[in-house]
Amino acid sequence: GKATADDFVILVPSFLISELKRAFEIGFLLYLPFITIDLIVTTILMAMGMSMVSPTVISVPFKLFLFVAIDGWSRLMHGLVLSYTTPGG
């Protein structure tokens, strides 16, 4: 018959699309500070004339320190749990 809003065929794809949207948002928000650290480290290394040093070797410890300093796992999990709450309580 006719599909309604409560049908499994409608609910599963909508849930998957909303979860993929949230995952891309989280991934993008995690990527921004890390790419900023990469750019800063690369700029500093080039300014110091250290072009043979890999920026990744220098930037990874800074990225890990940033993630730990802002309590990254806790913030990430908190954001994921809050994404399941309904908007009006």
C-alpha positions in Angstrom: 0.0 0.0 0.0 0.7 3.5 0.7 3.8 4.6 2.7 3.2 6.5 5.9 5.7 8.5 8.0 5.9 5.6 10.5 6.9 3.0 7.9 10.3 1.3 8.4 11.2 2.0 4.8 10.8 5.7 5.5 12.4 5.8 9.0 15.6 3.9 8.3 16.8 6.1 5.3 15.9 9.3 7.1 17.8 8.2 10.2 20.8 7.2 8.2 20.8 10.5 6.3 20.5 12.5 9.6 23.4 10.5 11.1 25.6 11.0 8.1 24.9 14.7 8.2 25.8 14.9 11.9 29.0 12.8 11.2 30.1 15.2 8.4 29.5 18.2 10.7 31.6 16.6 13.5 34.3 15.6 11.1 34.5 19.1 9.7 34.6 20.7 13.1 37.4 18.4 14.2 39.3 19.0 10.9 39.4 22.8 11.2 41.6 23.3 14.2 43.9 20.5 13.0 44.4 22.0 9.6 45.0 25.3 11.3 47.8 23.8 13.4 49.3 22.2 10.2 49.3 25.6 8.5 50.9 27.4 11.4 53.6 24.8 11.9 54.4 24.7 8.2 54.6 28.5 8.1 56.9 28.6 11.1 59.2 25.9 9.8 59.5 27.6 6.4 60.2 30.9 8.1 63.0 29.3 10.1 64.4 27.8 6.9 63.8 24.2 8.0 62.2 23.0 4.8 63.6 19.4 5.1 61.8 18.8 8.4 58.4 17.2 7.9 55.6 19.4 9.3 53.7 16.3 10.3 56.4 15.2 12.7 56.1 18.6 14.5 52.3 19.1 14.3 51.0 15.7 15.5 52.1 16.3 19.1 50.5 19.7 19.0 47.3 18.2 17.7 47.2 15.5 20.4 48.0 18.1 23.1 45.1 20.3 21.8 42.7 17.4 21.7 43.6 16.3 25.3 43.7 19.9 26.6 40.2 20.6 25.5 38.9 17.2 26.7 38.1 16.2 23.1 36.6 12.7 23.8 34.3 14.0 26.4 33.1 16.9 24.3 32.7 14.6 21.3 30.6 12.1 23.2 28.6 14.8 24.9 27.8 16.3 21.5 26.7 12.9 20.2 24.5 12.2 23.1 22.9 15.7 22.9 22.2 15.1 19.2 19.7 12.4 20.2 17.6 14.7 22.5 14.4 16.1 21.1 14.3 19.8 20.4 11.6 20.9 23.0 12.6 18.7 25.8 
